[in-house]
Amino acid sequence: MQTIYQLNADELDANLLESIRAQFRHKEIEIIVMERDETEYLLSSPANREKLLRAVADVEAGRNIVTPDQEQFQ
């Protein structure tokens, strides 16, 4: 059995450990901790990758830049 928990490190607490312990009672488990790379996920779809890379190129070239009206933020 495999379970993936995706959470912010600030959310780690004893309840999470108890949940894991209850779910895998009396079994050997392996815990791997890694930082999520959301860029990798966003670039995994070919269509999304093309759109994002085109947007980055536009920003680098100063094209298609949208600047919101700053008055609404004051």
PDB file with SEQRES, HELIX, SHEET and CRYST1 records, atoms N, CA, C and O in Angstrom:
SEQRES   1 A   74  MET GLN THR ILE TYR GLN LEU ASN ALA ASP GLU LEU ASP          
SEQRES   2 A   74  ALA ASN LEU LEU GLU SER ILE ARG ALA GLN PHE ARG HIS          
SEQRES   3 A   74  LYS GLU ILE GLU ILE ILE VAL MET GLU ARG ASP GLU THR          
SEQRES   4 A   74  GLU TYR LEU LEU SER SER PRO ALA ASN ARG GLU LYS LEU          
SEQRES   5 A   74  LEU ARG ALA VAL ALA ASP VAL GLU ALA GLY ARG ASN ILE          
SEQRES   6 A   74  VAL THR PRO ASP GLN GLU GLN PHE GLN                          
HELIX    1 AA1 ALA A    9  GLU A   11  5                                   3    
HELIX    2 AA2 ALA A   14  GLN A   23  1                                  10    
HELIX    3 AA3 GLU A   38  LEU A   42  1                                   5    
HELIX    4 AA4 PRO A   46  ALA A   61  1                                  16    
HELIX    5 AA5 GLN A   70  PHE A   73  5                                   4    
CRYST1    1.000    1.000    1.000  90.00  90.00  90.00 P 1           1          
ATOM      1  N   MET A   1       0.852  -1.177   0.000  1.00  0.00           N  
ATOM      2  CA  MET A   1       0.000   0.000   0.000  1.00  0.00           C  
ATOM      3  C   MET A   1       0.895   1.236   0.000  1.00  0.00           C  
ATOM      4  O   MET A   1       1.964   1.248   0.610  1.00  0.00           O  
ATOM      5  N   GLN A   2       0.441   2.261  -0.688  1.00  0.00           N  
ATOM      6  CA  GLN A   2       1.186   3.502  -0.774  1.00  0.00           C  
ATOM      7  C   GLN A   2       0.243   4.657  -0.504  1.00  0.00           C  
ATOM      8  O   GLN A   2      -0.885   4.674  -0.996  1.00  0.00           O  
ATOM      9  N   THR A   3       0.695   5.607   0.266  1.00  0.00           N  
ATOM     10  CA  THR A   3      -0.075   6.812   0.542  1.00  0.00           C  
ATOM     11  C   THR A   3       0.847   8.000   0.371  1.00  0.00           C  
ATOM     12  O   THR A   3       1.981   7.983   0.850  1.00  0.00           O  
ATOM     13  N   ILE A   4       0.375   9.025  -0.304  1.00  0.00           N  
ATOM     14  CA  ILE A   4       1.168  10.238  -0.495  1.00  0.00           C  
ATOM     15  C   ILE A   4       0.495  11.370   0.275  1.00  0.00           C  
ATOM     16  O   ILE A   4      -0.689  11.648   0.083  1.00  0.00           O  
ATOM     17  N   TYR A   5       1.251  12.007   1.132  1.00  0.00           N  
ATOM     18  CA  TYR A   5       0.778  13.182   1.864  1.00  0.00           C  
ATOM     19  C   TYR A   5       1.474  14.397   1.256  1.00  0.00           C  
ATOM     20  O   TYR A   5       2.700  14.420   1.147  1.00  0.00           O  
ATOM     21  N   GLN A   6       0.709  15.393   0.864  1.00  0.00           N  
ATOM     22  CA  GLN A   6       1.284  16.630   0.357  1.00  0.00           C  
ATOM     23  C   GLN A   6       0.824  17.741   1.284  1.00  0.00           C  
ATOM     24  O   GLN A   6      -0.365  18.050   1.354  1.00  0.00           O  
ATOM     25  N   LEU A   7       1.765  18.337   1.992  1.00  0.00           N  
ATOM     26  CA  LEU A   7       1.414  19.373   2.945  1.00  0.00           C  
ATOM     27  C   LEU A   7       2.596  20.290   3.176  1.00  0.00           C  
ATOM     28  O   LEU A   7       3.730  19.982   2.807  1.00  0.00           O  
ATOM     29  N   ASN A   8       2.313  21.399   3.781  1.00  0.00           N  
ATOM     30  CA  ASN A   8       3.329  22.356   4.158  1.00  0.00           C  
ATOM     31  C   ASN A   8       4.028  21.834   5.404  1.00  0.00           C  
ATOM     32  O   ASN A   8       3.375  21.270   6.282  1.00  0.00           O  
ATOM     33  N   ALA A   9       5.331  22.008   5.498  1.00  0.00           N  
ATOM     34  CA  ALA A   9       6.087  21.515   6.657  1.00  0.00           C  
ATOM     35  C   ALA A   9       5.559  22.094   7.962  1.00  0.00           C  
ATOM     36  O   ALA A   9       5.695  21.468   9.013  1.00  0.00           O  
ATOM     37  N   ASP A  10       4.961  23.276   7.912  1.00  0.00           N  
ATOM     38  CA  ASP A  10       4.404  23.889   9.125  1.00  0.00           C  
ATOM     39  C   ASP A  10       3.201  23.118   9.656  1.00  0.00           C  
ATOM     40  O   ASP A  10       2.795  23.317  10.801  1.00  0.00           O  
ATOM     41  N   GLU A  11       2.627  22.240   8.835  1.00  0.00           N  
ATOM     42  CA  GLU A  11       1.461  21.457   9.240  1.00  0.00           C  
ATOM     43  C   GLU A  11       1.828  20.124   9.892  1.00  0.00           C  
ATOM     44  O   GLU A  11       0.947  19.403  10.361  1.00  0.00           O  
ATOM     45  N   LEU A  12       3.112  19.792   9.923  1.00  0.00           N  
ATOM     46  CA  LEU A  12       3.537  18.540  10.548  1.00  0.00           C  
ATOM     47  C   LEU A  12       3.246  18.584  12.042  1.00  0.00           C  
ATOM     48  O   LEU A  12       3.583  19.554  12.721  1.00  0.00           O  
ATOM     49  N   ASP A  13       2.622  17.531  12.544  1.00  0.00           N  
ATOM     50  CA  ASP A  13       2.339  17.459  13.972  1.00  0.00           C  
ATOM     51  C   ASP A  13       2.173  16.007  14.404  1.00  0.00           C  
ATOM     52  O   ASP A  13       2.259  15.092  13.585  1.00  0.00           O  
ATOM     53  N   ALA A  14       1.940  15.806  15.673  1.00  0.00           N  
ATOM     54  CA  ALA A  14       1.798  14.460  16.225  1.00  0.00           C  
ATOM     55  C   ALA A  14       0.595  13.741  15.621  1.00  0.00           C  
ATOM     56  O   ALA A  14       0.623  12.517  15.490  1.00  0.00           O  
ATOM     57  N   ASN A  15      -0.452  14.460  15.252  1.00  0.00           N  
ATOM     58  CA  ASN A  15      -1.630  13.828  14.645  1.00  0.00           C  
ATOM     59  C   ASN A  15      -1.285  13.139  13.327  1.00  0.00           C  
ATOM     60  O   ASN A  15      -1.803  12.064  13.027  1.00  0.00           O  
ATOM     61  N   LEU A  16      -0.418  13.757  12.554  1.00  0.00           N  
ATOM     62  CA  LEU A  16      -0.003  13.137  11.291  1.00  0.00           C  
ATOM     63  C   LEU A  16       0.737  11.833  11.572  1.00  0.00           C  
ATOM     64  O   LEU A  16       0.478  10.815  10.930  1.00  0.00           O  
ATOM     65  N   LEU A  17       1.645  11.868  12.519  1.00  0.00           N  
ATOM     66  CA  LEU A  17       2.381  10.641  12.861  1.00  0.00           C  
ATOM     67  C   LEU A  17       1.442   9.553  13.369  1.00  0.00           C  
ATOM     68  O   LEU A  17       1.608   8.383  13.024  1.00  0.00           O  
ATOM     69  N   GLU A  18       0.479   9.918  14.167  1.00  0.00           N  
ATOM     70  CA  GLU A  18      -0.488   8.943  14.664  1.00  0.00           C  
ATOM     71  C   GLU A  18      -1.314   8.358  13.520  1.00  0.00           C  
ATOM     72  O   GLU A  18      -1.616   7.164  13.513  1.00  0.00           O  
ATOM     73  N   SER A  19      -1.673   9.191  12.567  1.00  0.00           N  
ATOM     74  CA  SER A  19      -2.428   8.725  11.408  1.00  0.00           C  
ATOM     75  C   SER A  19      -1.616   7.708  10.604  1.00  0.00           C  
ATOM     76  O   SER A  19      -2.140   6.673  10.193  1.00  0.00           O  
ATOM     77  N   ILE A  20      -0.350   8.004  10.384  1.00  0.00           N  
ATOM     78  CA  ILE A  20       0.517   7.082   9.654  1.00  0.00           C  
ATOM     79  C   ILE A  20       0.675   5.786  10.440  1.00  0.00           C  
ATOM     80  O   ILE A  20       0.594   4.693   9.879  1.00  0.00           O  
ATOM     81  N   ARG A  21       0.896   5.919  11.719  1.00  0.00           N  
ATOM     82  CA  ARG A  21       1.072   4.729  12.566  1.00  0.00           C  
ATOM     83  C   ARG A  21      -0.169   3.841  12.514  1.00  0.00           C  
ATOM     84  O   ARG A  21      -0.046   2.621  12.412  1.00  0.00           O  
ATOM     85  N   ALA A  22      -1.355   4.430  12.582  1.00  0.00           N  
ATOM     86  CA  ALA A  22      -2.597   3.653  12.554  1.00  0.00           C  
ATOM     87  C   ALA A  22      -2.810   2.995  11.192  1.00  0.00           C  
ATOM     88  O   ALA A  22      -3.288   1.864  11.107  1.00  0.00           O  
ATOM     89  N   GLN A  23      -2.456   3.705  10.146  1.00  0.00           N  
ATOM     90  CA  GLN A  23      -2.681   3.189   8.796  1.00  0.00           C  
ATOM     91  C   GLN A  23      -1.752   2.021   8.464  1.00  0.00           C  
ATOM     92  O   GLN A  23      -2.134   1.125   7.711  1.00  0.00           O  
ATOM     93  N   PHE A  24      -0.549   2.020   9.011  1.00  0.00           N  
ATOM     94  CA  PHE A  24       0.444   1.001   8.673  1.00  0.00           C  
ATOM     95  C   PHE A  24       0.845   0.163   9.892  1.00  0.00           C  
ATOM     96  O   PHE A  24       1.980  -0.307   9.974  1.00  0.00           O  
ATOM     97  N   ARG A  25      -0.056  -0.019  10.812  1.00  0.00           N  
ATOM     98  CA  ARG A  25       0.228  -0.734  12.054  1.00  0.00           C  
ATOM     99  C   ARG A  25       0.929  -2.067  11.794  1.00  0.00           C  
ATOM    100  O   ARG A  25       0.499  -2.864  10.961  1.00  0.00           O  
ATOM    101  N   HIS A  26       2.017  -2.284  12.528  1.00  0.00           N  
ATOM    102  CA  HIS A  26       2.800  -3.525  12.508  1.00  0.00           C  
ATOM    103  C   HIS A  26       3.490  -3.793  11.166  1.00  0.00           C  
ATOM    104  O   HIS A  26       3.845  -4.938  10.885  1.00  0.00           O  
ATOM    105  N   LYS A  27       3.684  -2.784  10.345  1.00  0.00           N  
ATOM    106  CA  LYS A  27       4.340  -2.960   9.050  1.00  0.00           C  
ATOM    107  C   LYS A  27       5.602  -2.110   8.998  1.00  0.00           C  
ATOM    108  O   LYS A  27       5.687  -1.059   9.634  1.00  0.00           O  
ATOM    109  N   GLU A  28       6.572  -2.578   8.236  1.00  0.00           N  
ATOM    110  CA  GLU A  28       7.759  -1.773   7.966  1.00  0.00           C  
ATOM    111  C   GLU A  28       7.361  -0.692   6.960  1.00  0.00           C  
ATOM    112  O   GLU A  28       6.680  -0.977   5.975  1.00  0.00           O  
ATOM    113  N   ILE A  29       7.783   0.531   7.207  1.00  0.00           N  
ATOM    114  CA  ILE A  29       7.462   1.621   6.276  1.00  0.00           C  
ATOM    115  C   ILE A  29       8.740   2.370   5.906  1.00  0.00           C  
ATOM    116  O   ILE A  29       9.770   2.247   6.569  1.00  0.00           O  
ATOM    117  N   GLU A  30       8.644   3.131   4.853  1.00  0.00           N  
ATOM    118  CA  GLU A  30       9.735   3.988   4.408  1.00  0.00           C  
ATOM    119  C   GLU A  30       9.166   5.382   4.279  1.00  0.00           C  
ATOM    120  O   GLU A  30       8.123   5.575   3.655  1.00  0.00           O  
ATOM    121  N   ILE A  31       9.840   6.356   4.863  1.00  0.00           N  
ATOM    122  CA  ILE A  31       9.384   7.741   4.777  1.00  0.00           C  
ATOM    123  C   ILE A  31      10.428   8.519   3.980  1.00  0.00           C  
ATOM    124  O   ILE A  31      11.603   8.562   4.344  1.00  0.00           O  
ATOM    125  N   ILE A  32       9.978   9.130   2.890  1.00  0.00           N  
ATOM    126  CA  ILE A  32      10.834   9.955   2.051  1.00  0.00           C  
ATOM    127  C   ILE A  32      10.277  11.377   2.112  1.00  0.00           C  
ATOM    128  O   ILE A  32       9.087  11.595   1.888  1.00  0.00           O  
ATOM    129  N   VAL A  33      11.128  12.319   2.408  1.00  0.00           N  
ATOM    130  CA  VAL A  33      10.699  13.717   2.479  1.00  0.00           C  
ATOM    131  C   VAL A  33      11.424  14.476   1.384  1.00  0.00           C  
ATOM    132  O   VAL A  33      12.650  14.427   1.288  1.00  0.00           O  
ATOM    133  N   MET A  34      10.660  15.179   0.558  1.00  0.00           N  
ATOM    134  CA  MET A  34      11.277  15.990  -0.489  1.00  0.00           C  
ATOM    135  C   MET A  34      10.473  17.258  -0.679  1.00  0.00           C  
ATOM    136  O   MET A  34       9.264  17.295  -0.451  1.00  0.00           O  
ATOM    137  N   GLU A  35      11.159  18.272  -1.093  1.00  0.00           N  
ATOM    138  CA  GLU A  35      10.517  19.536  -1.369  1.00  0.00           C  
ATOM    139  C   GLU A  35       9.797  19.426  -2.707  1.00  0.00           C  
ATOM    140  O   GLU A  35      10.362  18.934  -3.684  1.00  0.00           O  
ATOM    141  N   ARG A  36       8.544  19.886  -2.747  1.00  0.00           N  
ATOM    142  CA  ARG A  36       7.790  19.830  -4.002  1.00  0.00           C  
ATOM    143  C   ARG A  36       8.268  20.910  -4.949  1.00  0.00           C  
ATOM    144  O   ARG A  36       8.479  22.054  -4.546  1.00  0.00           O  
ATOM    145  N   ASP A  37       8.436  20.550  -6.189  1.00  0.00           N  
ATOM    146  CA  ASP A  37       8.815  21.499  -7.225  1.00  0.00           C  
ATOM    147  C   ASP A  37       7.604  21.712  -8.108  1.00  0.00           C  
ATOM    148  O   ASP A  37       7.328  20.915  -9.004  1.00  0.00           O  
ATOM    149  N   GLU A  38       6.886  22.784  -7.852  1.00  0.00           N  
ATOM    150  CA  GLU A  38       5.654  23.026  -8.608  1.00  0.00           C  
ATOM    151  C   GLU A  38       5.946  23.361 -10.057  1.00  0.00           C  
ATOM    152  O   GLU A  38       5.092  23.164 -10.922  1.00  0.00           O  
ATOM    153  N   THR A  39       7.138  23.863 -10.333  1.00  0.00           N  
ATOM    154  CA  THR A  39       7.502  24.151 -11.722  1.00  0.00           C  
ATOM    155  C   THR A  39       7.515  22.870 -12.533  1.00  0.00           C  
ATOM    156  O   THR A  39       7.046  22.846 -13.671  1.00  0.00           O  
ATOM    157  N   GLU A  40       8.048  21.806 -11.954  1.00  0.00           N  
ATOM    158  CA  GLU A  40       8.106  20.519 -12.654  1.00  0.00           C  
ATOM    159  C   GLU A  40       6.698  20.053 -13.031  1.00  0.00           C  
ATOM    160  O   GLU A  40       6.471  19.591 -14.149  1.00  0.00           O  
ATOM    161  N   TYR A  41       5.760  20.176 -12.097  1.00  0.00           N  
ATOM    162  CA  TYR A  41       4.377  19.774 -12.364  1.00  0.00           C  
ATOM    163  C   TYR A  41       3.777  20.639 -13.470  1.00  0.00           C  
ATOM    164  O   TYR A  41       3.135  20.119 -14.383  1.00  0.00           O  
ATOM    165  N   LEU A  42       3.979  21.948 -13.397  1.00  0.00           N  
ATOM    166  CA  LEU A  42       3.394  22.849 -14.392  1.00  0.00           C  
ATOM    167  C   LEU A  42       3.962  22.611 -15.785  1.00  0.00           C  
ATOM    168  O   LEU A  42       3.271  22.819 -16.782  1.00  0.00           O  
ATOM    169  N   LEU A  43       5.213  22.177 -15.858  1.00  0.00           N  
ATOM    170  CA  LEU A  43       5.847  21.945 -17.155  1.00  0.00           C  
ATOM    171  C   LEU A  43       5.632  20.526 -17.680  1.00  0.00           C  
ATOM    172  O   LEU A  43       6.094  20.199 -18.774  1.00  0.00           O  
ATOM    173  N   SER A  44       4.940  19.680 -16.920  1.00  0.00           N  
ATOM    174  CA  SER A  44       4.784  18.280 -17.327  1.00  0.00           C  
ATOM    175  C   SER A  44       3.834  18.094 -18.504  1.00  0.00           C  
ATOM    176  O   SER A  44       3.964  17.119 -19.245  1.00  0.00           O  
ATOM    177  N   SER A  45       2.890  18.996 -18.692  1.00  0.00           N  
ATOM    178  CA  SER A  45       1.969  18.929 -19.824  1.00  0.00           C  
ATOM    179  C   SER A  45       2.596  19.684 -21.007  1.00  0.00           C  
ATOM    180  O   SER A  45       2.978  20.843 -20.844  1.00  0.00           O  
ATOM    181  N   PRO A  46       2.713  19.069 -22.183  1.00  0.00           N  
ATOM    182  CA  PRO A  46       3.315  19.761 -23.328  1.00  0.00           C  
ATOM    183  C   PRO A  46       2.627  21.087 -23.668  1.00  0.00           C  
ATOM    184  O   PRO A  46       3.302  22.069 -23.977  1.00  0.00           O  
ATOM    185  N   ALA A  47       1.307  21.124 -23.616  1.00  0.00           N  
ATOM    186  CA  ALA A  47       0.584  22.358 -23.944  1.00  0.00           C  
ATOM    187  C   ALA A  47       0.860  23.428 -22.896  1.00  0.00           C  
ATOM    188  O   ALA A  47       1.096  24.589 -23.231  1.00  0.00           O  
ATOM    189  N   ASN A  48       0.830  23.034 -21.630  1.00  0.00           N  
ATOM    190  CA  ASN A  48       1.085  23.985 -20.554  1.00  0.00           C  
ATOM    191  C   ASN A  48       2.533  24.473 -20.608  1.00  0.00           C  
ATOM    192  O   ASN A  48       2.809  25.656 -20.405  1.00  0.00           O  
ATOM    193  N   ARG A  49       3.442  23.554 -20.883  1.00  0.00           N  
ATOM    194  CA  ARG A  49       4.869  23.900 -20.984  1.00  0.00           C  
ATOM    195  C   ARG A  49       5.080  24.962 -22.058  1.00  0.00           C  
ATOM    196  O   ARG A  49       5.765  25.961 -21.834  1.00  0.00           O  
ATOM    197  N   GLU A  50       4.481  24.732 -23.233  1.00  0.00           N  
ATOM    198  CA  GLU A  50       4.629  25.693 -24.336  1.00  0.00           C  
ATOM    199  C   GLU A  50       4.086  27.061 -23.955  1.00  0.00           C  
ATOM    200  O   GLU A  50       4.715  28.085 -24.224  1.00  0.00           O  
ATOM    201  N   LYS A  51       2.923  27.075 -23.332  1.00  0.00           N  
ATOM    202  CA  LYS A  51       2.293  28.345 -22.929  1.00  0.00           C  
ATOM    203  C   LYS A  51       3.156  29.083 -21.906  1.00  0.00           C  
ATOM    204  O   LYS A  51       3.355  30.292 -22.023  1.00  0.00           O  
ATOM    205  N   LEU A  52       3.665  28.371 -20.911  1.00  0.00           N  
ATOM    206  CA  LEU A  52       4.482  29.004 -19.878  1.00  0.00           C  
ATOM    207  C   LEU A  52       5.811  29.509 -20.429  1.00  0.00           C  
ATOM    208  O   LEU A  52       6.242  30.615 -20.103  1.00  0.00           O  
ATOM    209  N   LEU A  53       6.454  28.708 -21.256  1.00  0.00           N  
ATOM    210  CA  LEU A  53       7.731  29.142 -21.828  1.00  0.00           C  
ATOM    211  C   LEU A  53       7.546  30.331 -22.765  1.00  0.00           C  
ATOM    212  O   LEU A  53       8.406  31.209 -22.832  1.00  0.00           O  
ATOM    213  N   ARG A  54       6.432  30.360 -23.485  1.00  0.00           N  
ATOM    214  CA  ARG A  54       6.129  31.510 -24.351  1.00  0.00           C  
ATOM    215  C   ARG A  54       5.910  32.765 -23.487  1.00  0.00           C  
ATOM    216  O   ARG A  54       6.361  33.854 -23.845  1.00  0.00           O  
ATOM    217  N   ALA A  55       5.221  32.607 -22.359  1.00  0.00           N  
ATOM    218  CA  ALA A  55       4.988  33.737 -21.455  1.00  0.00           C  
ATOM    219  C   ALA A  55       6.303  34.256 -20.870  1.00  0.00           C  
ATOM    220  O   ALA A  55       6.492  35.466 -20.746  1.00  0.00           O  
ATOM    221  N   VAL A  56       7.204  33.354 -20.513  1.00  0.00           N  
ATOM    222  CA  VAL A  56       8.512  33.762 -19.997  1.00  0.00           C  
ATOM    223  C   VAL A  56       9.269  34.532 -21.074  1.00  0.00           C  
ATOM    224  O   VAL A  56       9.863  35.570 -20.784  1.00  0.00           O  
ATOM    225  N   ALA A  57       9.256  34.040 -22.310  1.00  0.00           N  
ATOM    226  CA  ALA A  57       9.935  34.720 -23.419  1.00  0.00           C  
ATOM    227  C   ALA A  57       9.332  36.098 -23.643  1.00  0.00           C  
ATOM    228  O   ALA A  57      10.057  37.056 -23.911  1.00  0.00           O  
ATOM    229  N   ASP A  58       8.000  36.207 -23.535  1.00  0.00           N  
ATOM    230  CA  ASP A  58       7.343  37.504 -23.696  1.00  0.00           C  
ATOM    231  C   ASP A  58       7.809  38.481 -22.627  1.00  0.00           C  
ATOM    232  O   ASP A  58       8.102  39.636 -22.935  1.00  0.00           O  
ATOM    233  N   VAL A  59       7.880  38.044 -21.395  1.00  0.00           N  
ATOM    234  CA  VAL A  59       8.320  38.925 -20.308  1.00  0.00           C  
ATOM    235  C   VAL A  59       9.758  39.356 -20.537  1.00  0.00           C  
ATOM    236  O   VAL A  59      10.091  40.531 -20.385  1.00  0.00           O  
ATOM    237  N   GLU A  60      10.612  38.404 -20.904  1.00  0.00           N  
ATOM    238  CA  GLU A  60      12.018  38.738 -21.147  1.00  0.00           C  
ATOM    239  C   GLU A  60      12.179  39.730 -22.296  1.00  0.00           C  
ATOM    240  O   GLU A  60      13.105  40.541 -22.291  1.00  0.00           O  
ATOM    241  N   ALA A  61      11.276  39.669 -23.287  1.00  0.00           N  
ATOM    242  CA  ALA A  61      11.341  40.569 -24.438  1.00  0.00           C  
ATOM    243  C   ALA A  61      10.517  41.840 -24.222  1.00  0.00           C  
ATOM    244  O   ALA A  61      10.514  42.730 -25.072  1.00  0.00           O  
ATOM    245  N   GLY A  62       9.820  41.925 -23.085  1.00  0.00           N  
ATOM    246  CA  GLY A  62       9.003  43.110 -22.805  1.00  0.00           C  
ATOM    247  C   GLY A  62       7.709  43.160 -23.603  1.00  0.00           C  
ATOM    248  O   GLY A  62       7.143  44.235 -23.799  1.00  0.00           O  
ATOM    249  N   ARG A  63       7.228  41.991 -24.071  1.00  0.00           N  
ATOM    250  CA  ARG A  63       5.986  41.934 -24.848  1.00  0.00           C  
ATOM    251  C   ARG A  63       4.830  41.471 -23.970  1.00  0.00           C  
ATOM    252  O   ARG A  63       5.027  40.763 -22.982  1.00  0.00           O  
ATOM    253  N   ASN A  64       3.626  41.881 -24.344  1.00  0.00           N  
ATOM    254  CA  ASN A  64       2.391  41.402 -23.707  1.00  0.00           C  
ATOM    255  C   ASN A  64       2.398  41.550 -22.188  1.00  0.00           C  
ATOM    256  O   ASN A  64       1.877  40.691 -21.477  1.00  0.00           O  
ATOM    257  N   ILE A  65       2.984  42.632 -21.692  1.00  0.00           N  
ATOM    258  CA  ILE A  65       3.034  42.895 -20.258  1.00  0.00           C  
ATOM    259  C   ILE A  65       1.747  43.604 -19.845  1.00  0.00           C  
ATOM    260  O   ILE A  65       1.375  44.618 -20.436  1.00  0.00           O  
ATOM    261  N   VAL A  66       1.077  43.075 -18.840  1.00  0.00           N  
ATOM    262  CA  VAL A  66      -0.153  43.688 -18.331  1.00  0.00           C  
ATOM    263  C   VAL A  66       0.157  44.285 -16.969  1.00  0.00           C  
ATOM    264  O   VAL A  66       0.610  43.581 -16.067  1.00  0.00           O  
ATOM    265  N   THR A  67      -0.084  45.572 -16.820  1.00  0.00           N  
ATOM    266  CA  THR A  67       0.142  46.243 -15.541  1.00  0.00           C  
ATOM    267  C   THR A  67      -1.205  46.690 -14.994  1.00  0.00           C  
ATOM    268  O   THR A  67      -1.854  47.551 -15.588  1.00  0.00           O  
ATOM    269  N   PRO A  68      -1.638  46.120 -13.868  1.00  0.00           N  
ATOM    270  CA  PRO A  68      -2.932  46.504 -13.306  1.00  0.00           C  
ATOM    271  C   PRO A  68      -2.905  47.934 -12.780  1.00  0.00           C  
ATOM    272  O   PRO A  68      -1.850  48.465 -12.433  1.00  0.00           O  
ATOM    273  N   ASP A  69      -4.069  48.536 -12.731  1.00  0.00           N  
ATOM    274  CA  ASP A  69      -4.212  49.880 -12.175  1.00  0.00           C  
ATOM    275  C   ASP A  69      -3.818  49.845 -10.705  1.00  0.00           C  
ATOM    276  O   ASP A  69      -4.461  49.165  -9.905  1.00  0.00           O  
ATOM    277  N   GLN A  70      -2.775  50.569 -10.347  1.00  0.00           N  
ATOM    278  CA  GLN A  70      -2.240  50.514  -8.992  1.00  0.00           C  
ATOM    279  C   GLN A  70      -3.110  51.221  -7.964  1.00  0.00           C  
ATOM    280  O   GLN A  70      -2.950  50.976  -6.769  1.00  0.00           O  
ATOM    281  N   GLU A  71      -4.019  52.083  -8.383  1.00  0.00           N  
ATOM    282  CA  GLU A  71      -4.881  52.805  -7.446  1.00  0.00           C  
ATOM    283  C   GLU A  71      -5.746  51.852  -6.618  1.00  0.00           C  
ATOM    284  O   GLU A  71      -6.013  52.130  -5.449  1.00  0.00           O  
ATOM    285  N   GLN A  72      -6.175  50.765  -7.187  1.00  0.00           N  
ATOM    286  CA  GLN A  72      -7.038  49.843  -6.454  1.00  0.00           C  
ATOM    287  C   GLN A  72      -6.311  49.151  -5.299  1.00  0.00           C  
ATOM    288  O   GLN A  72      -6.960  48.580  -4.423  1.00  0.00           O  
ATOM    289  N   PHE A  73      -4.984  49.191  -5.281  1.00  0.00           N  
ATOM    290  CA  PHE A  73      -4.208  48.551  -4.237  1.00  0.00           C  
ATOM    291  C   PHE A  73      -3.787  49.504  -3.129  1.00  0.00           C  
ATOM    292  O   PHE A  73      -3.089  49.101  -2.198  1.00  0.00           O  
ATOM    293  N   GLN A  74      -4.195  50.738  -3.216  1.00  0.00           N  
ATOM    294  CA  GLN A  74      -3.781  51.728  -2.203  1.00  0.00           C  
ATOM    295  C   GLN A  74      -4.829  51.902  -1.148  1.00  0.00           C  
ATOM    296  O   GLN A  74      -4.648  52.692  -0.222  1.00  0.00           O  
TER     297      GLN A  74                                                      
END                                                                             
